[in-house]
Amino acid sequence: MAKKNNPIPKDYLDSIKIVCYTQRRLMDHQENTKEELAYGIVEEALPNAFFRVILDDTKESVIAYLAGKMRKFRIRVLVGDKVGMVLDPYGGKARITKRL
């Protein structure tokens, strides 16, 4: 019997399968972790990029910190700014992800 010539190497096919699998897992993770934003107004600036924010809907005060991308690109948040943040489900600190 003659050996069948496959134009695509096996290791290349295996690497494509791995890439497709990881992309599919990443997309599933992004769908499942869609975060709800809560909005509020910054009441006080605290040290180390922490802020005291009053929520719009419940009027309660929350301690919030700047998200990593906002620190990286040096987006400034001042007292009186309206911000969007992700609340911790356990009642801890909130993460500021948007400045409106």
C-alpha positions in Angstrom: 0.0 0.0 0.0 1.2 3.5 -0.8 1.5 6.0 2.0 -1.1 8.7 1.8 0.4 12.2 1.6 -1.2 14.7 4.0 -0.3 18.3 3.0 -0.9 19.6 6.6 1.4 18.4 9.3 -0.2 16.7 12.4 1.5 19.1 14.9 -0.1 22.1 13.1 -3.5 20.5 13.3 -3.1 19.9 17.0 -2.1 23.5 17.6 -5.2 24.7 15.8 -7.4 22.5 18.0 -5.8 23.9 21.1 -6.3 27.5 20.0 -9.9 26.9 19.1 -10.5 25.2 22.4 -9.0 28.1 24.4 -10.9 30.8 22.4 -14.1 28.9 23.0 -13.4 28.7 26.8 -12.6 32.4 26.9 -15.8 33.4 25.1 -17.8 31.2 27.4 -16.1 32.8 30.4 -16.8 36.3 29.1 -20.5 35.5 28.6 -20.9 34.0 32.1 -19.1 36.8 34.0 -20.9 39.8 32.5 -20.8 42.3 35.4 -23.6 44.6 36.4 -22.5 48.2 36.9 -23.7 50.3 39.8 -23.5 54.1 39.4 -22.6 56.7 42.0 -21.0 60.0 42.7 -17.6 60.3 44.3 -17.9 62.0 47.7 -14.4 61.8 49.0 -10.9 61.0 47.7 -8.9 58.7 50.1 -5.2 57.7 49.9 -4.0 54.9 47.5 -6.6 55.5 44.8 -9.5 54.7 47.2 -12.7 56.7 47.1 -15.9 57.0 49.1 -18.8 56.8 46.6 -22.5 57.4 47.3 -24.7 55.0 45.2 -27.4 56.6 43.0 -30.1 54.1 43.7 -29.8 53.3 47.5 -28.0 56.5 48.6 -25.6 54.5 50.8 -21.8 55.1 51.0 -19.3 52.5 49.6 -15.5 52.4 49.6 -14.3 51.9 46.0 -10.9 51.5 44.4 -9.7 52.2 40.8 -9.6 49.3 38.4 -6.2 48.3 37.0 -6.8 49.7 33.5 -7.8 53.0 34.9 -4.6 53.1 36.9 -2.5 52.0 33.9 -3.9 54.8 31.7 -3.9 57.3 34.5 -7.6 58.2 34.3 -8.2 60.7 37.0 -11.3 60.6 39.2 -12.2 63.7 41.2 -14.7 64.5 43.9 -18.1 65.0 42.3 -17.5 62.7 39.3 -20.1 60.2 38.3 -18.6 56.7 38.2 -19.6 53.2 37.2 -18.4 50.4 39.4 -18.7 46.7 40.0 -19.9 45.9 43.5 -18.4 43.0 45.4 -21.1 40.3 46.0 -19.8 39.8 49.6 -20.2 43.4 50.6 -16.6 44.4 50.4 -15.1 47.2 48.3 -16.3 48.2 44.8 -14.1 48.4 41.8 -14.4 51.6 39.7 -14.4 50.7 36.0 -15.8 53.8 34.3 -15.8 57.5 34.7 -18.8 59.1 33.2 
